[in-house]
Amino acid sequence: MKKFYIPLMCAAVLFVSACEDKLDIPQKGVITYEDFYQTDDDAESALAAAYDIFAQNIARPQGEYIICPYIALFNLPGDDVYAAGEFYGDNDFAGQINEFRFDANTQLVTSMYKGFYQMIYGANLVIDNFKDGTTAVQKRCVAEARVMRAWAHMMLAIGWRCPPLVDQVLEGSAKPTNYGNNDHASHLELLKWCADEALAVMGDLRERASKNDTKGTTYITKGFAQYVAGKALISAGDWTGAKAALKPLVTSSKYELVPGARIRETFHLSGEGNEEIIFAANVCNNPAISTWGGKMQKTIWMHMDIWGWRTDHMAGKPASVQGGWGGLGVRQDFADAFVANDGYGSARRQAWIKKFDPEILYEMAYTTDGDMTLDEKKKSADRGIKSYLYGQSEYLMYKRLADADEYADNPHTLNSLVARLAEAYLLYAEACARTNDNDGLQYLNAIQNRAGSQTVSGTLTLDAVKTEKRFEMFLEGCRFPDLVRWSWQDNDKTVFNGLINSGKNVPQLYDQFFQATDDKGVSNQPRTTKTDTHVIYVVMQQPNQGEVGFKAGKHEYFPYPGAAVMAINPNMKQNPGW
């Protein structure tokens, strides 16, 4: 029986036995499977399809409508954020992750697990059909697909410990099992496999042409392969191997940290393809593709809306930002530690988090400002918080907050960031710190100096690298995976202390100009009526009546999806604690 390749869609064939002879019509406009995977053009087309699958599944796998599981799943379990919203229970798919209330059928866990394997499937189609290719183009296409596949397996290993290794296109009846012996040793072996895959194809990959080569951030290059290998080896505890993999990347002239004045742009359209970006999933703004006909599905637009400030609960909105659903809050203990490390005036602190009073209240421009003085702003009913901001402390997230100008023309074009140079610097510095190699100090210092931090290390220590990474990589999917690996790499279970009570105490931010403190019963505030100037205060809520918080021996890894995997594949073993 011939196989057929049908571009851009999947076809379902309906057989009606009574009319089968009438439906026996030769197919038109299709290419047979055997005839398609032949030429360099075919290889490029197959690779383009793999990138398309990658972009969609890193943004909204399995048709997710309003949130990016990749960004949410690896950030929300951290000890630096709250899942927030209009009220408790709003967007609860995020709250379940943040408060460790998720189970094997939780939406984000299932979606992202499937999404990674969709990426692997797209990569395997290229690899399987061109692995014997003899041309430079075909070899490069296979190399890019292998690194893509290695990255997806690495993230699966980080999230799920010993997921199946799928290194070929599987038959529909296949029932793969956990990698190796489904234990810690196998987890390390799988991570090392990912590193070996990335390093094995270095000779067939392109390099970014220069630090100004914006296009070179939208496809898999030698730099990204080095990043994948280095991160996988750090995750596996192979410090020497990680240093060797990362050294060519951190010394490359093809990449450079952006200066402190531009530090925030890397996460916005203004910085797309800048000198610091190693790889980002490309959202091609093709005018032939409609907004809802394939373009929006590959963006993080709606995710940015969820994490945007809840400006409809505010009396006014700063003109430079896009309002949203208030779905992410900054933990006060994280903000306090950040300010203690960097200083309140550091460029990084100002770019990553904003203090409501005075920055959001008075220092950011509002369209209603006119020529108002500061004293007039303090009494203006066009500023402040009308009701409350659930899940928000004194500081609000600013790093990945959508800017208003990103919505001015087309809100669907921001590429999905996967890797940037700052993380590579910190990975390399960590590997150096663990091997008593002072070479890593210059890269740690580069991050600190660029941040404008008041803390600049004179010696390279592991604690200094960990602290720096906590602040630099805020909301980039590193914090929770780092805590998990540090717990066993350094035999330190205290790293989870900040997660044990996740969900038990959640702040709400009020403005006494609109809400009297005596209305809220705030014991540590004067019991007064409304004030004639803005006074911002926090009330801690205890919204969860059930069991919440991190449990050691269970929450280090996500469960394999119950209905989607465990119920139909008897070969799979569930992760411990689930």
N, C-alpha and C positions, 0 to 999 in steps of 0.2 A: 504494500500500500504506500503510495507517495505521500510525503509530508509537504505541507504548503506553508510558506512564510507570507503573512499578510501585514504589510506595514501599517503602523499607527492604530491598530485596533485588534481586538480578539474577536473571533467569530464563533458563534454557537450555531451548530447545524441541527435543524429539526427534521427528523425522519418520520414521515407518515407512511406507514406500511401500505395503506390502500392506494397511495398515489406515488409510490416509490419510482415507478417507471417514468412518470411524467416529470419527476424532479431530477432525473438523470441527465443533467445538462452540463456540458463542459464548462469549467470555471474560467472566468476571464479576469484580467487585471491582477493576477497573482503570479508570484514567482515560486517555483518549487524550492523546497528546502535544499535539495542537492545542488541546484543551480545558483542559489543566492550566495553562499559563503565561498566565493571564489577569488575575487579581485581585490586590489587595494581599495577601490571605492567601496566595495562591499564591507571590508574591514572597518573603514572609516564610518560607514553608516551604522554598522552594528555597535561600534564604540559610542557614537552619538546617541544611540538608543539607550545604551548603558548609563551614560551621563544623565539622560533625561529621567530614567528610573531612579538614579541616585538623587537627583535634585528634588523630585517629588517626594521620595521617601525620607529625606532628611527634613523636609518642610512639613508635610502632612501625610504620613503614610496611611494606607487603608482608608482614604477619603476623610481623614480628620478635618473638621470644618474650621474650628476656631483656635486651635492651639498647635504648636509645634512640639510633638512628643520628645524629639531629640533634645531640644533646649530645656524643656520642662523636666523630663525624667531624671536628668543627671544634675540638675541644679536644685530642685525643690527639696530633696532630702537633706540638704546642707544645714549647717549650724549658723548660717548668716541671713536667712530669709524666712518670711512668713508667706504662706498662701493666703491671699487676702481677697477682697472683692467688695461688693456693695454691702454684704452682710454675711454672717456665718452660713455656710452651705452654698454660697454663690460659687459657681464653677467648681463644684466639689471634686471633680476629677483631679484637680490640682491639690486641693486640701487633703485628699486621701494619701497622696504621695508625701506631702510635706509633714504630715502628722503621723505617718506610718500606720495608716488605717487601711492600706491597700491589701488586696489578696490576689490570687492567681488569675482572676478574671477581670481585674481592674483595667479600665480602658487604655490608659497610657502605656501600661506594661505590655499589654497584648499588641497594641498598635505598633510600638517601636520594635518589639521582637520580630514581628512579621516584616516590618519595614526593612530591617537589616538583611533579612533573607531575600527580600525582593531585590535589594541592591546586589547581593551575591549572585542571584539568578541572572541578572542582566550582565554582570561581569563574566560569569561562566559561559554564557552564550558566545561571547567574543573569544574567550580562552579555548574552549573546546573545539571551535570551528577554525581557529587560525593558529593553534599551537604548533603546527608544523609549517607555518608560513616561512617563506624564504626571503621575502622582500623586507627592506628596512621599515616600510610603512606597517606591514602586518606584524612585525616584531614589536614595533612601538605600541601598536594598538593592544596587543596581548600584554605588554609590560604595564601599560596604564590600567588595564582591567585587573591585573594581578595585584597591583597596589591598592586599587579600590576594594577588591575582595579582602585583602589583608587588613585594611582599616576597618571594614565592617565586622570581620571576625574578632579583631582586637576589641572593639567596643562591645561586642557580644560577650567576650570573655570578661571584660571589666564589669559588665552589668549582671551576667548570669553564671559566671565561674567556668563551667565546662559545657558550653553549648556544642551541638554537633558541628564538626568540620565538614563543610560541603565544598568539595574542590572539583565538582563536575556537575553538569546538568542532570538532575535526578529524574527517574521515571515517576509517574504519578503515584504508583503504588509503593514507592520507597518509604521506609520507616527508619531514618537515621537515629543513632543513639548518641548519648553524651560522649564528649571527647575523652579518649583514653580510659582511665580507670575511674573517672568521675571523682577525682580527689584533688587535693591542693597541688600535688606534683604534676598532675595532668593539666591543671590550670596554667602552671608555669610553662609547661611544654607547648601548650597552644599559643601562648603569647610569644614564645620564641619562634614558633612556626611563622607567625605573622611577621616578625622581624626578618626572618630568613627570606620570606617571599618578597618583601620590599627591597631588600638588598640584592637579591639574585638578579633583578632586572635593571639595575642601575645603568648598565651600558646601553640599553635600548631606549631610555627615556630622554626627553628634551630637558634643557635647562631653561629657566627664566632668562630672558635676554639681558635684562638689567633691572635695577630697582625701580625703574620707571615703566617697565613692561606690564601694563595693566592686564593685558590678555593672558600673560603668563601666570596669573593667579587663578584662572578659571579652568585649567586642566591640570592633570597630575604630572608633576615635574620631578626631577631628581631631588629637589629640595623637599617636596612633600614625602617622597619615599624615605629620605633620611629622617624626617620628622616621625613618620610611622614607626620605623625601625627603632628609633631612640625611645619613643614613648612606650612601645611594647616591651623593650628590654628593661626600662626603668620599672615598669609594672611587674616584670618578672624578677626583679632584683639583680639583674646582671649589669652592674655599674660600669665595669670595664668595657663591655660590649656597647653599652649606651653611649659612653664617651666617644668611642670610635665612630659610631654611626652619626652622632650629632656634631662632631667637631667640624666637618666640612660645611655644614649648614650655618653654624654660628659664626664662622669666619668668612662666609661667602660675601662677595661684593654685590650679589644680586638682591640682597635684602638689607633693610636697615630699620631701626626703631624710628617711628615718627617722633618729632620733638614734643615736649610737654604741652605746648600750646595747642597741638593738634591731637592730643591723646585720645579724645573721645570719638574722633571722626571715623576710626576704623570700623565702628559698628553702625555707620550711617552712610547714606548715599554720597555724601561729600567726600568720603574716604575710600570709596569702592575701588579696589585694585591698587591701593597705595603701597608704599615700599615695605610695609611691615607684614602684609598679608602673604601667606604661603599658599593657601588654597581656600577657595570659596565655591560652593555649588552655584553654577551660573544660571541666572534667570534671564534667558534671552528675550529681550523685548521685541518680539517678532510681531509686526502689525497684522500679519495674517492670522495670528492666534488671538481669539477674543479673550476678554478678561476672565470670563467664567468658562471658557472652552479649552483650558489647558494652561493658561498663564498663571492665574491666581493660585492654582493648586500646587505650584512649585515655589511659592513665596511664604514668608513668615509674617505677612501683613496683618492678618487677624490676630496672630500671636502678639504682635506689637500692640494691638488694641487692648488685648486682655491685660498686658502689663503696664498700660498707660495709666496716668493719674486719673482718679475718679473725679473729674472736674465738674460733673453735674452735682456733686455734693459740696462743691466749693462755690463761694460767692462770685468768683471770677477766675479766669484762666490766664496764665502768662502767655503772651502772644506768640512766643517762639516754640511752644510745644503743642503736640496733638493730644487731645483728651482721650480717655480710655475707660476701662472697666475697673481699674484699681486692683488688679489681680495679684500683685506682688508687693510685699512689704519688706523693709529692711529691719533686721533685729537690732535693738538698741545696744546690746552688748557687743555686737559686731561693729556698729558705728563708733562706739566709744573706743574700742581697741584700734580701729582705723585712725581716728583722730589722734590718739595717743602715740601711734607709730609715725604717722606722716606729718602731723601738725594740721591744724584747721585750714591753713592757707595753702596747702599743697595743691598743685595742678591736678593731681590724680584724685584727691578727695573731692575737689570741686566738680570734676568730670564724672565721677562714679556715683556719688550720693549728695543730695542737697538737704540742708537743714531748713525745715519749714519756716521757722522764725530765726534769722531774718531773711534768708535767701529767697525762698519762694514768696513770702509775704511782701517783701519790700524791694529786694535787689533785682528781681526779674521784672521786665517791663510788661505792663498790661495795656490793652488798647484803650482803657478808660483813664489812663494816667493823666493825660494832658500836661499841665504844668503844676501838678500837685506836689506839695512839699512832703517830706517824710512825716511830719506831724499830721498832715491831712490824710496821708495813706493809713496811718495808724487808726484813724477814726472812720475810714471809708467802708461803706457797706458793700462795695464792689470787690472786696478782698476777703481772705480768710475762709473758714469752713462753716458752711450753713448748718449742717447736721452733724455728721461725724465721718471719719475715714476708717473703715474697719481694717484691721491688720496692719496699720501704719504706726510707726514710732515717730520720734521727732525728726528723723531723716527719711526722705523718700528716694527711691531709686531713680537715678538720672542717666546712668551709663547706656542702657538700651531703651530708654524712653524715646518714642518717635518724635521727631521734630516736625513742626507744622509744614515746613517747606518740602518735606518728603511726601506730603500729600497734595502738594499744590497742583501737580500735573498728572502723575500716575503713581498710585501707591503700591504698585505690584512689581517693582523691579529690583528691590534690594537683594543682592546675592546672599546666600546663607554661609556665614563664616564657619570654616572647619578648623583652620590652623593659622596661627600667626607667630611671628618671630619671638615675641616676649615669652611665650610658653617654652619654646625651644631653648632660649637662654636659661630659663629656670630649671628645666629638665637637665641641661648640661651642668649647671651649677650644683644641682643636687647630686649628680653622679660624681662630680669632683669632690664635693664635701664628704661623701661617703668613702672616698679613696684617698683622702689626705692630699689632694691635688689642688694647689692654690690657684691654678689656672682659671677656675670657675669664679674667682672673686671679681674679675673685671666684668663679667656678664651680670652678676648680682648687682654690682655697683651701677652698671649701665641702666638697669631697671629702676633702681632707687633714685639715681640722679635725674633720669627722665621724668620720674613721678614728681620731682620737686619735694621729696620727702626730707624731713628733718633727721631721719634715721639712715645713715650711710655706713655700712659695715667696714671696719678696718681689717677684719679677718674673716675668713670663710668658715662658717659653721652651719651645721645642718639645721639648727633651730632658726637661724637667720633666713635661710632659704625657705623653710616652711612658712615662716611669718610673712615673708615677702610674697610668696605665692598665694597665700590666703587673700591678700588685698589686691594684687595685680590681676589675678585670674577670676575675680568676682563675677559670677553669672556666666562663666564660660565652660561649665560642665566639669570642673576639676575638683572642687572642694570635697564632695562626698566620696568619689573614687579615691582621692588622696587619703582621706581618713581611714578608709577600709584597708588600703595597702599598708599605710603606716602602722596600723594596729598590729599587723603580723610581721612586717619588716623590722619594726623596732620593738616588738613585743610590748606594746603600749595600748592597753584598752581604755586608758583615760581619754583618748582622743574622742571617744563617743560621749563624754560627759555632757556636752552641749546639746545632744540629741535625745537624751533619755526623757526629758519632759516636753519634747516637741508637741505642740497642740494643747497643752494644759493651760497655758497663759498666753493670751493673744491681746495685743493692744488695740485700743480705739483712740483716734486723735480728735480732739475737740478744740473749739475756739470759744473762749468765755464771752466774746463779743456777741455771739449768737446763742450759746448754751451756758447757763449758769452752772457752776460746779456743784451747788447744792442739789440740783436736779439729778446729778449723777452719783451723789453720795461718795465723793472722793475724799478719803480720810486724810490724805497728806496735802490737801489744798484747803485754803480758807473757804468756809462755806458762805459764799457770797452770791449775790444776784449778778445779772449780766453786767459786764464792764463797758465803758465807753471807748475803750481801745482794745485791740486784738491781744488776747492772752491765750497762748496755745498750751494745752495740757493733755496728758495721757491717762486713760483709764484702762487698767488691765482686766480683761474678761476671762472667764473660764467656760467657754462654750461647749466643750466636749464632756459628755456624761459617761461615755464608754472608755475603753482602753485605748490609749494613744502612747506614742513615744517609741523610740528605738529599743529593740530587744536584741542583745548580743546572741550570736548563734543562729539568728534568723534573718535579720535585716541587712546583713552585709551584702547579700546578693538578692536580686529580684527573683520571684518565682517564675518558672516556666508557665506560660498560659494554660490554664486548666482545660477549658472547653476546646481551645484551638489546637492544643498539642497533646497534653497528657491523656485526654479522654479518647484520642484516636490513635495514639502511638504507644503501644505497650513497651516498646524498647527504651523509652525515655524514663529517667529517674529524676524525681523532683529534688530541688535544692533543700539543704537541711533547714529544719524549722517550719517548713511549709507542709 
